[in-house]
């Protein structure tokens, strides 16, 4: 991830944390083990898997049993001019289609917008 995207990613994770989200860097690729004897894969292997993955804590209202659940969350980090690839958009669409929270963020404020959009889409109360 380029330095600009790394800075945006850090801003998004800080903003998301305040919204009840826990997002982690999804470093993808092949890496040598520490003993340099073999390669290993890391990260989600799905084509277009988002840069940040984790969960969003959702409080279920008393009408919904009064429990809190974690909803899978994926955030694709882009600079202001960065483009979302077809694979990345497909991954976002699949996560949303399965009831998860996913979107593209270019700033920390976008993390809140992704969560608000998901709440409206899923018919959840504003959190």
MDAnalysis code that builds the backbone (N, CA, C; Angstrom):
import MDAnalysis as mda
import numpy as np

u = mda.Universe.empty(381, n_residues=127, atom_resindex=np.repeat(np.arange(127), 3), trajectory=True)
u.add_TopologyAttr("name", ["N", "CA", "C"] * 127)
u.add_TopologyAttr("resid", np.arange(1, 128))
u.add_TopologyAttr("resname", ["UNK", "UNK", "UNK", "UNK", "UNK", "UNK", "UNK", "UNK", "UNK", "UNK", "UNK", "UNK", "UNK", "UNK", "UNK", "UNK", "UNK", "UNK", "UNK", "UNK", "UNK", "UNK", "UNK", "UNK", "UNK", "UNK", "UNK", "UNK", "UNK", "UNK", "UNK", "UNK", "UNK", "UNK", "UNK", "UNK", "UNK", "UNK", "UNK", "UNK", "UNK", "UNK", "UNK", "UNK", "UNK", "UNK", "UNK", "UNK", "UNK", "UNK", "UNK", "UNK", "UNK", "UNK", "UNK", "UNK", "UNK", "UNK", "UNK", "UNK", "UNK", "UNK", "UNK", "UNK", "UNK", "UNK", "UNK", "UNK", "UNK", "UNK", "UNK", "UNK", "UNK", "UNK", "UNK", "UNK", "UNK", "UNK", "UNK", "UNK", "UNK", "UNK", "UNK", "UNK", "UNK", "UNK", "UNK", "UNK", "UNK", "UNK", "UNK", "UNK", "UNK", "UNK", "UNK", "UNK", "UNK", "UNK", "UNK", "UNK", "UNK", "UNK", "UNK", "UNK", "UNK", "UNK", "UNK", "UNK", "UNK", "UNK", "UNK", "UNK", "UNK", "UNK", "UNK", "UNK", "UNK", "UNK", "UNK", "UNK", "UNK", "UNK", "UNK", "UNK", "UNK", "UNK", "UNK"])
u.atoms.positions = np.array([
    [0.855, -1.169, 0.000],
    [0.000, 0.000, 0.000],
    [0.899, 1.229, 0.000],
    [0.611, 2.140, -0.878],
    [1.410, 3.354, -0.985],
    [1.271, 4.178, 0.292],
    [2.248, 5.054, 0.517],
    [2.264, 5.861, 1.739],
    [0.962, 6.640, 1.924],
    [0.417, 7.246, 0.858],
    [-0.828, 8.014, 0.973],
    [-1.964, 7.115, 1.440],
    [-2.067, 5.910, 0.874],
    [-3.114, 4.982, 1.304],
    [-2.882, 4.499, 2.725],
    [-1.632, 4.335, 3.129],
    [-1.339, 3.935, 4.508],
    [-1.827, 4.994, 5.478],
    [-1.568, 6.264, 5.171],
    [-2.040, 7.355, 6.031],
    [-3.560, 7.371, 6.102],
    [-4.227, 7.211, 4.957],
    [-5.689, 7.183, 4.933],
    [-6.189, 5.981, 5.734],
    [-5.547, 4.836, 5.555],
    [-5.932, 3.623, 6.277],
    [-5.860, 3.847, 7.785],
    [-4.805, 4.471, 8.252],
    [-4.660, 4.753, 9.684],
    [-5.756, 5.695, 10.181],
    [-6.102, 6.707, 9.373],
    [-7.175, 7.629, 9.740],
    [-8.513, 6.900, 9.807],
    [-8.753, 6.018, 8.842],
    [-10.011, 5.268, 8.794],
    [-10.121, 4.351, 10.012],
    [-9.039, 3.649, 10.346],
    [-9.087, 2.744, 11.498],
    [-9.331, 3.512, 12.790],
    [-8.736, 4.683, 12.934],
    [-8.954, 5.497, 14.139],
    [-10.401, 5.972, 14.218],
    [-10.941, 6.448, 13.093],
    [-12.330, 6.911, 13.064],
    [-13.292, 5.746, 13.292],
    [-13.028, 4.612, 12.674],
    [-13.901, 3.441, 12.800],
    [-13.946, 2.945, 14.239],
    [-12.834, 3.015, 14.930],
    [-12.775, 2.567, 16.325],
    [-13.762, 3.331, 17.193],
    [-13.945, 4.600, 16.911],
    [-14.889, 5.426, 17.671],
    [-16.334, 5.074, 17.353],
    [-16.548, 4.336, 16.257],
    [-17.892, 3.969, 15.821],
    [-18.245, 2.529, 16.185],
    [-17.432, 1.904, 17.027],
    [-17.706, 0.525, 17.405],
    [-17.208, -0.492, 16.393],
    [-16.346, -0.061, 15.498],
    [-15.793, -0.964, 14.493],
    [-14.372, -1.345, 14.879],
    [-13.982, -2.560, 14.544],
    [-12.601, -3.008, 14.726],
    [-12.120, -3.488, 13.367],
    [-11.214, -2.737, 12.788],
    [-10.706, -3.053, 11.460],
    [-9.219, -3.351, 11.524],
    [-8.810, -4.339, 10.752],
    [-7.426, -4.784, 10.725],
    [-6.924, -4.774, 9.296],
    [-5.650, -4.493, 9.137],
    [-5.011, -4.482, 7.819],
    [-5.012, -5.897, 7.262],
    [-5.488, -6.045, 6.066],
    [-5.507, -7.336, 5.380],
    [-4.334, -7.372, 4.404],
    [-3.164, -7.697, 4.923],
    [-1.960, -7.784, 4.087],
    [-2.024, -9.098, 3.317],
    [-2.087, -8.988, 2.016],
    [-2.225, -10.171, 1.172],
    [-0.936, -10.425, 0.420],
    [-0.681, -11.703, 0.149],
    [0.445, -12.046, -0.689],
    [1.201, -13.255, -0.186],
    [2.330, -13.506, -0.835],
    [3.210, -14.618, -0.472],
    [4.399, -14.047, 0.292],
    [4.792, -14.754, 1.349],
    [5.907, -14.322, 2.168],
    [6.781, -15.523, 2.509],
    [8.058, -15.271, 2.674],
    [8.962, -16.317, 3.143],
    [8.805, -16.449, 4.645],
    [8.878, -17.680, 5.146],
    [8.866, -17.897, 6.584],
    [10.153, -17.325, 7.170],
    [10.195, -17.175, 8.480],
    [11.363, -16.558, 9.116],
    [12.636, -17.341, 8.852],
    [12.530, -18.677, 8.716],
    [13.732, -19.479, 8.461],
    [14.098, -19.516, 6.969],
    [13.325, -18.811, 6.126],
    [13.564, -18.694, 4.683],
    [13.516, -20.047, 3.967],
    [12.852, -21.034, 4.575],
    [12.794, -22.372, 3.992],
    [11.566, -22.588, 3.108],
    [10.499, -21.816, 3.330],
    [9.286, -22.010, 2.538],
    [8.481, -20.717, 2.481],
    [7.622, -20.657, 1.468],
    [6.723, -19.515, 1.323],
    [5.386, -19.849, 1.971],
    [4.714, -18.804, 2.416],
    [3.382, -18.971, 2.993],
    [2.499, -17.826, 2.501],
    [1.226, -18.082, 2.431],
    [0.266, -17.050, 2.021],
    [-0.278, -16.347, 3.251],
    [-0.650, -15.082, 3.070],
    [-1.249, -14.311, 4.153],
    [-2.440, -13.538, 3.618],
    [-3.363, -13.235, 4.493],
    [-4.519, -12.429, 4.128],
    [-5.636, -13.242, 3.515],
    [-6.767, -12.587, 3.312],
    [-7.888, -13.233, 2.643],
    [-7.510, -13.500, 1.198],
    [-7.791, -14.683, 0.732],
    [-7.402, -15.062, -0.627],
    [-8.423, -14.672, -1.686],
    [-9.565, -14.184, -1.300],
    [-10.598, -13.821, -2.268],
    [-10.091, -12.719, -3.185],
    [-10.290, -12.857, -4.488],
    [-9.878, -11.784, -5.401],
    [-10.568, -10.475, -5.009],
    [-9.808, -9.413, -4.937],
    [-10.370, -8.106, -4.605],
    [-10.657, -7.902, -3.134],
    [-10.187, -8.811, -2.264],
    [-10.449, -8.670, -0.826],
    [-10.013, -7.289, -0.345],
    [-10.819, -6.700, 0.499],
    [-10.601, -5.319, 0.946],
    [-9.339, -5.154, 1.781],
    [-8.844, -3.906, 1.824],
    [-7.635, -3.572, 2.565],
    [-7.821, -3.724, 4.070],
    [-9.007, -3.390, 4.557],
    [-9.303, -3.459, 5.981],
    [-10.479, -4.404, 6.179],
    [-10.336, -5.339, 7.107],
    [-11.433, -6.243, 7.413],
    [-11.585, -6.334, 8.921],
    [-12.748, -6.696, 9.367],
    [-13.005, -6.834, 10.787],
    [-14.487, -6.945, 11.035],
    [-14.968, -6.235, 12.061],
    [-16.372, -6.293, 12.373],
    [-16.864, -4.956, 12.873],
    [-18.184, -4.813, 12.813],
    [-18.871, -3.657, 13.359],
    [-19.789, -4.168, 14.448],
    [-19.666, -3.605, 15.627],
    [-20.512, -4.013, 16.740],
    [-21.876, -3.363, 16.570],
    [-22.903, -4.179, 16.549],
    [-24.277, -3.705, 16.389],
    [-25.067, -4.110, 17.624],
    [-25.728, -3.142, 18.238],
    [-26.571, -3.474, 19.376],
    [-27.960, -3.817, 18.864],
    [-28.409, -4.997, 19.201],
    [-29.748, -5.416, 18.827],
    [-30.706, -4.798, 19.853],
    [-31.744, -4.166, 19.371],
    [-32.689, -3.492, 20.257],
    [-33.472, -4.505, 21.075],
    [-34.127, -4.053, 22.159],
    [-34.915, -4.983, 22.978],
    [-35.919, -5.784, 22.152],
    [-36.473, -5.158, 21.130],
    [-37.392, -5.877, 20.248],
    [-36.666, -6.984, 19.489],
    [-35.364, -6.884, 19.447],
    [-34.553, -7.862, 18.715],
    [-33.736, -8.698, 19.693],
    [-34.228, -8.916, 20.875],
    [-33.675, -9.802, 21.886],
    [-32.666, -9.127, 22.810],
    [-32.179, -7.935, 22.506],
    [-31.276, -7.237, 23.411],
    [-29.839, -7.726, 23.404],
    [-29.412, -8.327, 22.331],
    [-28.037, -8.830, 22.218],
    [-27.216, -7.902, 21.334],
    [-25.902, -8.008, 21.476],
    [-24.987, -7.304, 20.586],
    [-24.305, -8.340, 19.713],
    [-24.222, -8.043, 18.437],
    [-23.584, -8.973, 17.503],
    [-22.481, -8.249, 16.739],
    [-21.576, -9.018, 16.190],
    [-20.517, -8.464, 15.348],
    [-20.872, -8.757, 13.898],
    [-20.848, -7.748, 13.058],
    [-21.170, -7.887, 11.645],
    [-19.873, -7.740, 10.846],
    [-19.592, -8.720, 9.981],
    [-18.367, -8.668, 9.167],
    [-18.310, -7.346, 8.428],
    [-17.145, -6.724, 8.444],
    [-16.949, -5.411, 7.839],
    [-15.693, -5.425, 6.981],
    [-15.794, -4.875, 5.772],
    [-14.657, -4.789, 4.854],
    [-14.604, -3.383, 4.274],
    [-13.437, -2.766, 4.333],
    [-13.254, -1.409, 3.806],
    [-12.108, -1.415, 2.809],
    [-12.392, -0.980, 1.604],
    [-11.371, -0.822, 0.571],
    [-10.846, 0.606, 0.684],
    [-9.557, 0.773, 0.917],
    [-8.936, 2.086, 1.111],
    [-8.417, 2.597, -0.223],
    [-8.786, 3.823, -0.558],
    [-8.332, 4.449, -1.799],
    [-7.947, 5.901, -1.544],
    [-7.018, 6.376, -2.331],
    [-6.703, 7.802, -2.318],
    [-7.827, 8.534, -3.040],
    [-7.760, 9.849, -3.065],
    [-8.808, 10.641, -3.714],
    [-8.984, 10.255, -5.178],
    [-7.901, 9.881, -5.848],
    [-7.984, 9.523, -7.270],
    [-7.918, 8.023, -7.517],
    [-7.789, 7.230, -6.456],
    [-7.673, 5.784, -6.616],
    [-8.950, 5.172, -7.169],
    [-8.786, 4.137, -7.982],
    [-9.930, 3.463, -8.596],
    [-10.155, 2.099, -7.969],
    [-11.412, 1.731, -7.873],
    [-11.794, 0.422, -7.362],
    [-11.804, -0.544, -8.537],
    [-11.084, -1.663, -8.409],
    [-11.055, -2.652, -9.490],
    [-12.370, -3.428, -9.506],
    [-12.617, -4.125, -10.603],
    [-13.819, -4.945, -10.704],
    [-13.843, -6.006, -9.607],
    [-12.694, -6.656, -9.338],
    [-12.632, -7.662, -8.278],
    [-12.935, -7.049, -6.914],
    [-12.416, -5.866, -6.654],
    [-12.663, -5.196, -5.380],
    [-14.148, -4.856, -5.222],
    [-14.763, -4.344, -6.292],
    [-16.188, -4.010, -6.227],
    [-17.024, -5.270, -6.038],
    [-16.627, -6.347, -6.703],
    [-17.341, -7.617, -6.551],
    [-17.270, -8.099, -5.097],
    [-16.098, -8.009, -4.476],
    [-15.946, -8.419, -3.079],
    [-16.870, -7.589, -2.188],
    [-16.901, -6.274, -2.384],
    [-17.779, -5.390, -1.610],
    [-19.236, -5.792, -1.812],
    [-19.630, -6.036, -3.058],
    [-21.009, -6.428, -3.357],
    [-21.384, -7.747, -2.688],
    [-20.469, -8.716, -2.687],
    [-20.738, -10.013, -2.064],
    [-20.908, -9.850, -0.552],
    [-20.023, -9.064, 0.081],
    [-20.141, -8.843, 1.532],
    [-21.475, -8.176, 1.845],
    [-21.832, -7.136, 1.099],
    [-23.107, -6.455, 1.339],
    [-24.284, -7.397, 1.095],
    [-24.205, -8.189, 0.041],
    [-25.277, -9.127, -0.286],
    [-25.493, -10.181, 0.786],
    [-24.452, -10.478, 1.532],
    [-24.542, -11.464, 2.606],
    [-24.940, -10.826, 3.939],
    [-25.232, -9.527, 3.931],
    [-25.641, -8.856, 5.157],
    [-24.504, -8.183, 5.904],
    [-23.327, -8.162, 5.299],
    [-22.183, -7.513, 5.929],
    [-22.119, -6.039, 5.599],
    [-21.122, -5.390, 6.142],
    [-20.893, -3.966, 5.923],
    [-19.629, -3.833, 5.097],
    [-19.722, -3.120, 3.980],
    [-18.562, -2.979, 3.105],
    [-18.689, -1.706, 2.286],
    [-17.531, -1.150, 1.909],
    [-17.536, 0.031, 1.079],
    [-16.128, 0.528, 0.830],
    [-16.065, 1.643, 0.128],
    [-14.800, 2.277, -0.222],
    [-14.649, 3.525, 0.640],
    [-13.475, 3.708, 1.224],
    [-13.210, 4.882, 2.055],
    [-11.967, 5.599, 1.557],
    [-12.074, 6.892, 1.478],
    [-10.963, 7.743, 1.061],
    [-10.526, 8.665, 2.195],
    [-11.223, 8.548, 3.350],
    [-10.916, 9.367, 4.527],
    [-11.538, 8.698, 5.752],
    [-11.172, 9.197, 6.922],
    [-11.756, 8.683, 8.152],
    [-13.260, 8.905, 8.219],
    [-13.728, 10.019, 7.685],
    [-15.159, 10.314, 7.705],
    [-15.951, 9.294, 6.903],
    [-15.348, 8.735, 5.877],
    [-16.045, 7.755, 5.045],
    [-16.409, 6.493, 5.818],
    [-15.647, 6.153, 6.867],
    [-15.967, 4.969, 7.674],
    [-17.351, 5.123, 8.300],
    [-17.653, 6.303, 8.791],
    [-18.977, 6.565, 9.361],
    [-20.064, 6.489, 8.315],
    [-19.778, 6.980, 7.124],
    [-20.771, 6.942, 6.049],
    [-21.064, 5.506, 5.628],
    [-20.027, 4.670, 5.578],
    [-20.214, 3.257, 5.226],
    [-21.118, 2.588, 6.258],
    [-20.879, 2.875, 7.539],
    [-21.703, 2.285, 8.602],
    [-23.139, 2.793, 8.516],
    [-23.337, 4.095, 8.299],
    [-24.685, 4.658, 8.188],
    [-25.435, 4.075, 6.996],
    [-24.749, 3.952, 5.862],
    [-25.378, 3.375, 4.666],
    [-25.816, 1.935, 4.925],
    [-24.970, 1.177, 5.618],
    [-25.299, -0.219, 5.931],
    [-26.502, -0.290, 6.861],
    [-26.557, 0.587, 7.849],
    [-27.692, 0.580, 8.776],
    [-28.999, 0.817, 8.017],
    [-28.993, 1.759, 7.089],
    [-30.191, 2.020, 6.281],
    [-30.526, 0.817, 5.404],
    [-29.497, 0.243, 4.773],
    [-29.690, -0.896, 3.870],
    [-30.228, -2.104, 4.623],
    [-29.737, -2.335, 5.840],
    [-30.127, -3.507, 6.623],
    [-31.347, -3.255, 7.511],
    [-31.859, -2.010, 7.511],
    [-33.028, -1.698, 8.325],
    [-32.726, -1.670, 9.816],
    [-31.489, -1.310, 10.165],
    [-31.082, -1.259, 11.566],
    [-31.297, 0.139, 12.111],
    [-31.508, 0.252, 13.419],
    [-31.620, 1.591, 13.995],
    [-30.300, 2.332, 13.919],
    [-30.370, 3.654, 13.866],
    [-29.137, 4.458, 13.858],
    [-28.381, 4.185, 15.150],
    [-27.058, 4.056, 15.052],
    [-26.252, 3.706, 16.228],
    [-25.362, 4.869, 16.597],
])
